Amino acid sequence: MGGQYNKTVLNRVIEPISAIPIDAAVRPKNIQKNAPTFTISRPTGALPTFATRTVSAPSAPADIEVDPPTIVDATMPAFKGGGFWQHAYVTLFPVDQSISNATYYEGRTFVSNFDTYNTEGRVKINVSNNTMTLPQGSGKLKVNTNVASGFNLSGITGERILNPTSGDISYTIVERGPKGLAFINDLRDRNSTYDGEYEMTATEDNGPDTKIFLSYNSVAGANAGYYNALGDHTSKTALMKPGFKLYLNGVPVTSSSNKVLVGLEHQATKSSSMNPNAASILDNQGEIILNSGKNIVGIMIDQEIGNMNNNNRTPDVTKNNGKIIINSEKKYRNRLWGILGYQIS
């Protein structure tokens, strides 16, 4: 090494120059695919035959001819109802007939002046001439009063029952004054309630001209001692509860009779014996069904006139918050009246 100890001498070597060729050419691939082939299976046989349908254009409608309406005058009833005098005594006939003087106080009514009325089953009342009958098998009538004496001729308080299960129960009225009859008389100065189901039938052309289910002639607010008045001078109400139902069957539609069947009568009173700040209120919340026949009135409103006038008294009020349903034959519906009002003397 040239006589030099511990010395490394490197020779400079020059590497040869190298080159890498770069070609930017792109060679696209050529992809060749054969298109698939499909064979569709067709149904065998020919197509069904279709009938050709031709739809014509619609024709213009013909002129419409309308018959003019026929206007007729309102029909007034050919019949007329009427009220009669009543009493304030608590009576249940024919049970109380044996009581002294009872027949004088009964007027022309079957049941009078209880506080509550209800039924077990449908109570049927058949009217023939001057007699009212609860036929055998009819429902039971249940009445209640708290009047112990005085105006309660029997003195019996609490519930009393008319039960025609084993036989008919009949009562023939005693006529005094204007003719008429009612199944129930309601005149005492107190509130009263009616519930249950009833059916009144008066198909015969006989007896009084007016036959009534309930005759309400309340002396509400009367002075104490007058007609068993409470003396509290407040208004009173006869309430037909929502469960109350009354069916009415009048004289046949083919009859020439002018006999009248009335469901509820409200006989307004303006007596000077009553407090001017009180009124009687009849409130029907149930159903009155004018079921068959003619000359039927659901609610009749009348007023006593003459020597009992007190024009300063609070007016009595009749409310129909329930229904009056007409079921009778159409051609005779002009002989049926939901509510009819007039004056009586």
C-alpha positions in Angstrom: 0.0 0.0 0.0 2.7 2.4 -0.9 4.5 1.8 2.3 1.8 3.7 4.3 0.7 1.9 7.5 -2.8 2.2 8.7 -4.0 4.4 5.9 -6.8 3.6 3.5 -6.7 5.1 0.1 -9.9 5.0 -2.0 -9.8 5.2 -5.7 -12.6 7.3 -7.3 -14.7 5.2 -9.6 -17.2 6.8 -12.0 -20.4 4.8 -12.4 -21.8 4.6 -15.9 -24.9 6.7 -16.6 -28.2 4.6 -16.7 -31.5 5.6 -18.3 -35.0 4.1 -17.8 -37.3 4.6 -20.8 -40.9 5.9 -19.9 -43.7 5.4 -22.5 -47.0 7.2 -21.8 -48.9 5.3 -24.4 -52.2 3.6 -23.1 -53.3 0.4 -24.6 -57.1 0.1 -24.2 -58.5 -3.4 -23.7 -60.9 -4.6 -26.3 -63.7 -6.6 -24.5 -66.1 -8.5 -26.8 -69.3 -10.1 -25.4 -71.9 -12.0 -27.4 -75.5 -10.7 -26.8 -77.7 -13.3 -25.0 -80.7 -14.8 -26.7 -84.2 -15.4 -25.1 -87.0 -17.6 -26.2 -90.5 -16.6 -24.8 -93.0 -19.4 -24.3 -96.4 -18.4 -25.7 -99.8 -19.9 -24.7 -101.1 -22.4 -27.0 -104.2 -21.7 -29.0 -105.8 -18.6 -30.4 -106.9 -15.5 -28.4 -110.6 -15.5 -27.3 -113.1 -13.6 -29.4 -114.1 -10.2 -28.0 -117.5 -8.6 -28.8 -117.2 -5.0 -30.0 -119.0 -2.5 -27.8 -120.0 0.9 -29.0 -120.7 3.6 -26.4 -123.0 6.3 -27.7 -122.7 9.8 -26.7 -125.3 10.8 -24.0 -128.4 12.7 -25.1 -129.3 16.0 -23.6 -132.0 15.5 -20.9 -135.5 16.5 -21.6 -137.1 19.5 -20.0 -138.0 18.9 -16.4 -141.6 19.5 -15.5 -142.4 20.3 -11.9 -145.9 20.4 -10.6 -146.5 23.5 -8.5 -147.2 22.8 -4.8 -150.7 22.9 -3.5 -151.0 25.3 -0.5 -153.9 24.5 1.8 -155.1 26.4 4.9 -154.0 25.0 8.3 -156.4 22.4 9.6 -158.1 23.3 12.9 -159.2 20.4 15.0 -162.8 19.4 14.6 -162.8 18.2 18.3 -162.5 20.2 21.5 -161.2 19.1 24.8 -162.3 20.4 28.2 -161.3 20.3 31.8 -163.3 19.9 35.0 -163.2 20.8 38.7 -160.7 18.9 40.8 -159.8 18.4 44.4 -156.6 18.3 46.6 -157.4 15.1 48.5 -155.2 12.0 48.3 -157.3 9.1 47.1 -156.8 5.7 45.5 -160.0 4.2 44.0 -161.7 1.9 44.2 -159.8 1.0 47.4 -160.9 4.2 49.2 -164.5 4.1 48.2 -165.6 2.7 51.6 -164.3 5.8 53.4 -166.9 8.3 54.5 -167.4 11.2 52.0 -164.7 9.8 49.7 -167.0 9.6 46.7 -167.7 13.3 47.1 -164.0 14.2 46.9 -163.0 11.8 44.2 -164.3 14.0 41.4 -163.9 12.0 38.2 -160.5 10.5 38.7 -159.1 7.0 39.5 -156.0 8.2 41.5 -155.4 11.6 43.0 -152.6 13.8 44.5 -149.8 11.3 45.4 -146.2 12.5 45.4 -144.7 9.8 43.2 -146.1 7.5 40.5 -144.3 4.4 39.1 -145.1 1.1 37.5 -144.0 -2.5 37.4 -144.7 -3.5 33.8 -147.0 -1.5 31.6 -150.1 -0.3 33.3 -153.0 -0.4 30.9 -156.1 1.8 31.3 -159.1 0.9 29.2 -162.0 3.4 29.1 -165.6 2.4 28.3 -168.3 5.0 28.9 -167.7 6.3 32.5 -165.6 3.3 33.6 -161.8 3.0 33.7 -160.4 -0.5 34.0 -157.0 -1.9 34.7 -157.4 -5.3 32.9 -156.2 -8.5 34.5 -152.5 -9.1 33.7 -151.8 -5.4 33.4 -148.8 -3.9 35.2 -148.9 -2.7 38.8 -149.4 1.0 39.6 -147.2 2.1 42.6 -147.9 5.4 44.3 -146.5 7.1 47.4 -147.4 10.0 49.7 -146.2 11.5 52.9 -149.5 13.2 53.8 -150.6 11.5 57.0 -154.1 13.0 57.7 -156.5 15.7 56.8 -156.3 15.7 53.1 -155.4 12.0 53.0 -158.7 10.3 53.5 -157.2 6.9 54.2 -154.4 8.1 56.4 -152.1 5.6 54.8 -148.6 6.9 54.0 -145.8 5.4 52.1 -146.3 3.1 49.0 -149.7 1.9 47.9 -150.2 -0.5 44.9 -153.0 -1.2 42.5 -152.3 -4.8 41.4 -154.6 -6.3 38.7 -152.6 -9.6 38.6 -155.5 -11.8 39.7 -158.4 -9.8 38.1 -159.6 -6.5 36.6 -159.7 -3.4 38.7 -162.4 -1.0 37.6 -163.8 2.3 38.7 -166.8 4.1 37.5 -166.7 7.9 37.9 -169.3 10.1 39.5 -170.1 13.0 37.3 -170.5 16.5 38.8 -170.3 19.7 36.8 -168.6 19.7 33.4 -168.2 16.2 32.0 -164.8 14.5 31.7 -162.6 11.9 33.4 -159.0 11.5 34.2 -157.0 8.6 35.3 -154.8 10.8 37.5 -155.7 14.1 39.2 -152.8 16.3 40.4 -153.8 19.5 42.2 -152.0 19.6 45.6 -149.4 22.3 46.3 -146.2 20.1 46.1 -143.7 18.7 43.6 -144.7 15.4 42.0 -142.8 12.9 39.8 -144.0 10.3 37.2 -142.1 7.3 36.0 -142.8 4.0 34.3 -144.9 2.8 31.4 -148.6 3.4 30.7 -151.1 2.8 27.9 -154.5 4.4 27.8 -157.2 3.2 25.4 -160.5 5.0 24.7 -161.7 3.6 21.4 -165.5 3.7 22.1 -167.7 6.6 21.0 -169.3 7.0 24.4 -168.8 8.6 27.8 -167.4 12.1 28.4 -166.2 14.1 25.5 -162.7 14.4 27.0 -160.8 11.6 28.5 -157.4 12.4 30.1 -154.5 10.4 31.5 -153.1 13.2 33.8 -155.0 16.4 34.7 -152.5 18.8 36.3 -154.2 21.8 37.9 -151.6 22.7 40.4 -152.4 25.4 43.0 -148.7 26.0 43.4 -147.9 28.8 45.8 -151.4 28.9 47.3 -152.1 30.4 50.7 -151.7 27.9 53.6 -154.9 26.0 54.2 -156.2 26.4 50.7 -156.3 23.1 48.8 -153.8 21.6 51.2 -151.2 24.2 50.2 -147.8 24.2 51.9 -147.9 27.9 52.3 -144.3 28.4 51.2 -145.4 30.4 48.2 -142.9 28.8 45.8 -143.4 27.3 42.3 -144.0 23.6 42.0 -143.3 21.1 39.2 -145.0 17.9 37.9 -142.1 16.1 36.3 -142.4 13.3 33.8 -139.0 11.6 34.2 -137.0 10.4 31.1 -138.2 6.9 31.8 -141.9 7.9 31.5 -143.7 6.5 28.5 -147.4 7.0 27.7 -149.1 5.2 24.8 -152.5 6.7 23.7 -155.1 4.8 21.5 -158.0 7.0 20.5 -161.3 6.4 18.6 -160.9 4.6 15.3 -159.8 6.6 12.3 -162.9 5.6 10.4 -165.2 6.8 13.2 -167.1 10.1 13.0 -166.7 10.6 16.7 -165.4 13.9 18.2 -164.4 12.3 21.5 -161.0 13.4 22.6 -158.1 11.5 24.3 -155.5 13.7 26.1 -152.2 12.6 27.5 -151.2 15.5 29.8 -153.5 18.4 30.6 -152.0 21.5 32.2 -154.8 23.7 33.5 -153.3 27.0 34.3 -154.9 28.8 37.2 -154.8 32.5 38.1 -156.7 32.3 41.3 -156.4 35.3 43.7 -156.0 32.7 46.5 -152.5 32.0 45.2 -149.3 33.9 45.7 -148.5 36.0 42.6 -144.8 35.0 42.7 -145.3 31.3 42.3 -146.2 29.2 39.3 -147.1 25.6 38.4 -144.7 23.9 36.0 -145.4 20.8 33.9 -142.1 19.3 32.6 -142.4 16.4 30.2 -138.9 14.7 29.8 -140.4 11.3 28.8 -142.2 10.1 25.7 -145.9 10.5 24.7 -146.8 8.2 21.8 -149.9 9.0 19.8 -150.2 5.3 19.0 -153.4 4.7 17.1 -156.7 6.2 16.2 -157.5 9.9 15.9 -158.6 13.0 18.0 -155.5 12.5 20.3 -153.7 15.4 22.0 -150.2 14.8 23.6 -150.3 17.9 25.8 -153.3 20.1 26.3 -152.9 23.5 27.8 -156.0 25.3 29.0 -156.7 28.1 31.4 -159.5 28.8 33.8 -161.2 32.1 33.3 -164.1 33.9 34.8 -164.0 34.9 38.5 -160.6 33.4 39.3 -158.5 35.8 37.3 -155.3 37.2 38.9 -153.5 38.7 35.9 -150.5 39.7 38.0 -149.6 36.2 39.0 -146.4 34.6 37.6 -147.4 32.7 34.4 -147.6 28.9 34.7 -145.1 27.0 32.4 -145.5 24.0 30.2 -142.2 22.3 29.0 -141.9 19.5 26.5 -138.2 18.5 27.0 -139.1 14.9 25.9 -140.8 13.6 22.8 -144.3 13.5 21.3 -144.3 10.6 18.8 -147.0 10.2 16.1 -147.5 6.6 15.1 -151.1 6.8 13.7 -152.1 6.5 10.1 -150.7 9.3 7.9 -154.0 10.4 6.3 -155.4 11.1 9.7 -152.4 12.9 11.3 -154.2 16.2 10.9 -156.5 14.9 13.7 -153.6 14.4 16.0 -152.0 17.2 18.1 -148.8 17.3 19.9 -149.6 20.4 22.0 -153.0 22.2 21.9 -153.9 25.2 24.0 -157.1 27.1 24.6 -159.2 28.7 27.3 -162.1 27.1 29.2 -164.7 28.9 31.2 
